[in-house]
């Protein structure tokens, strides 16, 4: 089956939207450096040709030394009585050509797989958010590391494969010069052997696929072992079960499957390796009964077949690497199913100056979990509108749909129905990228980058310095050039640093998911009564998922959710009252 995958990156010009092109291990190398790869293949072929010429050259010399007919042919003519010199020159040429071919292909493979890793990273960056969640961290990490390394290992086997194939082809040509009947028997035997080898190879491929899937389970177990160290240290029985269920079992089963697949391939390879001996048996014990052949030709056939046994065995042994490479390429290619369209960034001016933002009839359903009988959680068709300069609190219990709605509002999830809009402009594939640039978020599972990936002005640095004091980060971390000295902070400090970075980005819309959950009372007060009110004065739209009812007075609206639906919108201030609300209640203003 032909795989399709985006072409490797080419400097800064690469993009996730590059058209897919057919890919295999060979085409992956060919796209990296076609001329160099062809040259390396020619060197490998030259080594194979010289390998195949060794036998007829040596046999000719042996015939000459035994007083039989003098050797004839191109090599004999070139030798001109200097057979030893020609022989050792051929050996040096074989060494040089073979080594050069391997080194060149290895260098191409290193570059190609490095670019492939960057291409995969670009493709992951272009995946939908729910696509990333569906694939999972474990598999994505395995693809980036293990699968790419497997492809690299398979690629470096190509020059040896070329040398071996050309050598076997040369031996077959030599057999044809000796006797066409022998050549026909040898070709038939090789064809049958290759055909029979494909059956166990297909079986081994299925086992490799299952083994690689278990490596994803193992990777997730490793992640739990590290990230869950605090919980596991407190419960030895839980730690032992985790080690057994999520590490030991998938590890042992993966190894068992790989061993079985290896055994099948090695058994089939060794059986195929007997092809040479099988043909020799035919030549010595069977064919003489039906046809006559000069003894010198018989000796030549036997030596050629014995000589070809090594390359045939090498070809079969490399089948494992190539098959695992095909499995890895398949896993890499499968990541292409979650890509989202990339819209033009220059659509940003069309959204400038907006005053209203909202969703109209949007719904979303999570995919059904593997092995589950019930469908995934669904958000009912939802409509709600927001305005600039407004603070909104979304309130509800676990499983009420708060996070799902917030990811639809932040344009991380794409609704199955309905639309997200700015004023009268609906968000679509053409302006999605531009719309996202106006939104900042801090979700509960945020990642804190050390670097600020933007140029900083003196005013920016002054604001950062003030926020470091306000958020209690002085002496904990500092900004040097465009990076913080450390992000190894407490959970509360990390979240405050994430807030600092979000404020610096100066977005139109902010979504905070339980930001204050792990803050002490002093920083909760600063967040609700100082920072949010400052953002309101700066005409930002703020949407906060929270359970802090003591600070409900700081919101213009309270949006209550339950069972995947909005049950009430409670307006608390003039801005909210102008919009909507099934129940309105004035509460003391935030101060």
DRENLO-910507 format. One record per residue (C-alpha): residue in three letters; x, y, z. Coordinates in pm, whole numbers, plus 50000, padded with zeros to 5 digits. Layout:
% residues N
ALAXYZ/...
This chain:
% residues 591
UNK500005000050000/UNK501315034549913/UNK501545057150214/UNK500975094550192/UNK502615120050411/UNK503565156750378/UNK506955163950226/UNK509765170250475/UNK510335205850585/UNK512555227850375/UNK513705255250606/UNK511245281950705/UNK509195275950396/UNK507675244450536/UNK504075245050642/UNK501605220850782/UNK499405225750483/UNK501935212150233/UNK500365187449990/UNK500685150850068/UNK502975130049847/UNK503505092449830/UNK506145081150077/UNK508125050150149/UNK511515046750310/UNK513225049249973/UNK511215079549854/UNK511835096350190/UNK515585094350119/UNK515125103449753/UNK513325135849840/UNK516095145450080/UNK518985143549833/UNK518095126549503/UNK521455130149329/UNK523475118849629/UNK521155089349684/UNK521435078449321/UNK525225081349345/UNK525215060549666/UNK522995034649498/UNK525375033049201/UNK528295027649438/UNK526354999649607/UNK525554984649269/UNK529234987249169/UNK530194968549485/UNK527624941849401/UNK528874938349045/UNK532454934749162/UNK531334909249422/UNK529634888849151/UNK532734890348925/UNK535004875949192/UNK533824840049139/UNK534224837648760/UNK537564855448786/UNK538864831349053/UNK537494800848869/UNK539224811948551/UNK542494815548736/UNK542084781148896/UNK541424765948553/UNK544574782148420/UNK546664769448713/UNK545304734048670/UNK546324733648304/UNK542784735648172/UNK541634761247919/UNK543034795947971/UNK540604820748120/UNK538754842447874/UNK536524872547903/UNK536924909347989/UNK538534904248331/UNK541014879048196/UNK541914903147917/UNK542364931848159/UNK544424910448396/UNK546914902448123/UNK548864878948345/UNK548524900948655/UNK545634882248812/UNK546734887749171/UNK546964925249122/UNK543544927048959/UNK542024905149232/UNK543274926949519/UNK542394959049334/UNK538874945149299/UNK538794938249673/UNK539854974049750/UNK537254987649509/UNK534564966349674/UNK535584979350016/UNK535655015549902/UNK532405014149705/UNK530474995149972/UNK531725016750261/UNK531095049050069/UNK527595037949978/UNK526745029450338/UNK528215062050473/UNK526415083450214/UNK523035066550272/UNK523515068650648/UNK524135106250621/UNK521115110650395/UNK519015089650636/UNK520085110750934/UNK519145142950754/UNK515905128550617/UNK514715114750950/UNK515655147351123/UNK513515166250873/UNK510815139650910/UNK510735145751285/UNK510275183051221/UNK507565175350965/UNK505755153851221/UNK506035181851477/UNK504555205751220/UNK501755181151147/UNK501015177251520/UNK500885215151549/UNK498325215651267/UNK496105189051425/UNK492815198251583/UNK492895200951960/UNK490475172152006/UNK492555152751752/UNK495635156951971/UNK493595146252273/UNK492255115852087/UNK495685104151968/UNK497175110152311/UNK500515121552446/UNK501965086452463/UNK501465078052097/UNK502585112251975/UNK505805109152175/UNK506395073852045/UNK505905085551687/UNK508325114551732/UNK511015093251894/UNK510685055651844/UNK508995054151504/UNK511325079651346/UNK514335060451482/UNK512935028051336/UNK512585045050998/UNK516205056851024/UNK517375021451102/UNK515465007450808/UNK516855034350577/UNK520465025850661/UNK519814989850550/UNK519185000950192/UNK522835001550070/UNK523464966450206/UNK520254955550035/UNK521444970249705/UNK524834952949733/UNK523214919649816/UNK520584921649540/UNK523144930949275/UNK525454903149392/UNK522684877249364/UNK521704891149023/UNK525334888748912/UNK525524852649022/UNK522364844948826/UNK523864861448518/UNK526994840348566/UNK524854808948587/UNK523174819348262/UNK526564821248092/UNK527344785948213/UNK524044769048130/UNK520614783748063/UNK518924752848208/UNK520714757748540/UNK519844794548527/UNK516154786048479/UNK516164762148776/UNK517894788048997/UNK515484816148902/UNK512464793548961/UNK513794783149303/UNK514474819349404/UNK510994830049288/UNK509324802249488/UNK511434810549793/UNK510584847649778/UNK506864840049733/UNK506844816350030/UNK508734842150238/UNK505934867550190/UNK503434846850391/UNK505354846950720/UNK506394882950650/UNK502744893750640/UNK502074875350967/UNK505094891351131/UNK503914925651016/UNK500624921651206/UNK502534912051518/UNK504784942551485/UNK501724965051457/UNK500264950751780/UNK503614953651955/UNK503944990251856/UNK500434997551986/UNK501414982852323/UNK504425006052328/UNK501915034752340/UNK500295019052648/UNK503725015052803/UNK504585051352730/UNK501425062752907/UNK502345040653201/UNK505775056853216/UNK504125090753216/UNK501925080353508/UNK504955066853694/UNK506625101053677/UNK503675124953694/UNK501855104553960/UNK504865099654187/UNK503185117854478/UNK500115095454476/UNK502065063454417/UNK504475070254704/UNK501565071254946/UNK500025037954841/UNK502395008954788/UNK499604985854672/UNK498455011354414/UNK502035016254296/UNK502494978654260/UNK499284975054060/UNK500255004053837/UNK503674988553780/UNK502114954953698/UNK499104966053490/UNK500444996353303/UNK504154988453276/UNK505004951853323/UNK502094936653128/UNK502334958752816/UNK506134956752823/UNK506174918752842/UNK503424914652586/UNK505114938652346/UNK508404920052384/UNK506614886652338/UNK504974898152016/UNK508224912551882/UNK510064880451970/UNK507424859951792/UNK507564882451486/UNK511364881251486/UNK511284843251517/UNK508894840251222/UNK511074862351004/UNK514314845651110/UNK512834810951058/UNK511544820650716/UNK514844837550636/UNK516904807450733/UNK514604784750538/UNK515044807350237/UNK518784806850300/UNK518704769650218/UNK517694778449862/UNK521324778149756/UNK521904743949912/UNK518674731249759/UNK519774742249412/UNK523234727249470/UNK521564694249556/UNK519604695849234/UNK522764703149036/UNK524814675049191/UNK522274647249254/UNK519264652249029/UNK520024671248707/UNK523004649148602/UNK520474620948552/UNK518644641348289/UNK521314662848130/UNK525054663748097/UNK527244693048203/UNK531044697048199/UNK532664692448543/UNK534124727648525/UNK530634741748485/UNK529394720948777/UNK532194734548995/UNK531334769848882/UNK527654765048963/UNK528404751449310/UNK530844779549393/UNK528484806249260/UNK525564792749463/UNK527624789749779/UNK528874825049721/UNK525304837649670/UNK524104821649994/UNK525524850350202/UNK523824878550009/UNK520534859050003/UNK520714855150381/UNK521504892350416/UNK518454901450209/UNK516214879950425/UNK517674893250751/UNK517124929250639/UNK513464921450578/UNK512814926150952/UNK514234961450955/UNK512384970950640/UNK509114956350765/UNK509374974651098/UNK510165005950899/UNK506955001050700/UNK504984997351024/UNK506565029451158/UNK505785048150835/UNK502175036550867/UNK501905049651224/UNK503395082851117/UNK501025085650822/UNK497985078851041/UNK498575112151216/UNK497375129850902/UNK493715122350977/UNK493235150151233/UNK494555180551046/UNK492505212351041/UNK492485237550757/UNK494885266650793/UNK493295299950719/UNK495025332150610/UNK496335354050890/UNK495555385550691/UNK491845381250776/UNK492585398251110/UNK491485433451000/UNK488015419850922/UNK487525412151293/UNK488935444951423/UNK486635467251623/UNK484215439851718/UNK481815445852008/UNK479825413452035/UNK481115377752051/UNK479125346152097/UNK477925312151988/UNK474675303851817/UNK473295268351829/UNK476715252251880/UNK476915215851987/UNK479695191152039/UNK480005154052117/UNK483155136352229/UNK484025104052048/UNK482935072352220/UNK485765059252439/UNK487265025852337/UNK485344997152493/UNK482555019652624/UNK478925010552559/UNK477645046152606/UNK478375074852365/UNK480745102452471/UNK479645133652660/UNK477705158752449/UNK477105195952478/UNK473515204252386/UNK472865231352123/UNK473915263052300/UNK473525300152228/UNK475055327652440/UNK476405362252360/UNK479125382952526/UNK480325418852499/UNK483625436852535/UNK484325451452876/UNK482335423653042/UNK483265397953309/UNK481435364653289/UNK481625335953538/UNK480665301153418/UNK479475279953709/UNK478555243153732/UNK479485209553875/UNK481805183753729/UNK480515170953395/UNK478245200953344/UNK479975210853018/UNK481905241453138/UNK485265230852993/UNK483685219052667/UNK481915252352620/UNK485075271552706/UNK487065252152442/UNK484385259852185/UNK484525296652281/UNK488305296752261/UNK488085279951918/UNK490105249752028/UNK487145227051948/UNK485185230151626/UNK481435227551680/UNK479535199351509/UNK476705223851443/UNK476005260851489/UNK478495289351465/UNK480865311451661/UNK480725347951559/UNK482245382451604/UNK479475407851547/UNK478015397251213/UNK481065376851102/UNK480925339251152/UNK484185321451227/UNK485075297550946/UNK488135280550798/UNK489115312850622/UNK489295334650934/UNK489855308551207/UNK493555316551248/UNK492855353751268/UNK490065348451521/UNK492285327551744/UNK494885355151763/UNK492335375651960/UNK491875349852235/UNK494055341352534/UNK493455311652765/UNK494755294953076/UNK493185260453104/UNK493655237353401/UNK496165216253206/UNK498155245953073/UNK501815243552975/UNK504185271053086/UNK506885280152834/UNK510095295452960/UNK510525317552656/UNK508385346652544/UNK508075341452171/UNK507625378152086/UNK509725409952075/UNK509615430452396/UNK509565468152423/UNK510775488252721/UNK507115493452817/UNK506585455552810/UNK509545450053039/UNK508265476453278/UNK504845459653292/UNK506455425653351/UNK508505440153635/UNK505365454153797/UNK503405421853756/UNK506265401653909/UNK505875422554223/UNK502055421954219/UNK501945384054173/UNK504545376354439/UNK507165362854198/UNK510035385754292/UNK513005363954387/UNK511295333154242/UNK512005339653876/UNK513235368253661/UNK513045377253295/UNK516455376353127/UNK516475386152761/UNK513295368752637/UNK513135339552883/UNK512375334253250/UNK515245320953458/UNK513105291753577/UNK509595277553562/UNK510275251953837/UNK507905268354081/UNK505045258054304/UNK501685251654135/UNK500335285254249/UNK503455303954138/UNK503435286953798/UNK499805296653744/UNK500565332753841/UNK503465333053596/UNK501145319253327/UNK498745348053405/UNK501585372953365/UNK502395358853020/UNK498725359252919/UNK498315395753024/UNK501435405252830/UNK499925390652512/UNK497165417152533/UNK494315397252378/UNK490725408852325/UNK489165378452494/UNK490425358652792/UNK489225324752914/UNK490385312853257/UNK489595277453373/UNK489675275953755/UNK492725298653762/UNK492315307254130/UNK491685271754250/UNK495175266854396/UNK495875302954503/UNK495985314954859/UNK493315340354968/UNK495535370654904/UNK496195362154540/UNK492575352054486/UNK491555386854594/UNK494145402754366/UNK492885381954072/UNK489165388254117/UNK489115423454256/UNK492145439254092/UNK493275421253775/UNK489835412153638/UNK488515447353706/UNK491575462253535/UNK490915439953232/UNK487295451753231/UNK488445487953227/UNK490735479152934/UNK487625467452745/UNK488565430552753/UNK485975402952743/UNK486705379453035/UNK485215344653077/UNK486095326653400/UNK485215291153504/UNK485045292653882/UNK483475279554201/UNK484545308954416/UNK481055320854516/UNK482435346954756/UNK483645366054448/UNK480485362554238/UNK479885399654295/UNK482905406854071/UNK481125393353762/UNK478725411553532/UNK477015378353456/UNK476825343753606/UNK476265315753355/UNK475085283553518/UNK475505249953345/UNK474295214653415/UNK474345182453211/UNK475825198452903/UNK473465228252881/UNK473165264053005/UNK470385264853263/UNK470505301453366/UNK472205334153271/UNK472065357953568/UNK472885393953477/UNK474345414553761/UNK475285447553599/UNK474215472153332/UNK476205455853054/UNK474825421353129/UNK471295434453164/UNK471405448252813/UNK472135413552674/UNK470065385352816/UNK469205365653125/UNK466465342553242/UNK466875356553591/UNK468415389753693/UNK469685398454032/UNK471705428154145/UNK474455419654393/UNK476995442054567/UNK479615453654316/UNK483165440754334/UNK485385462954547/
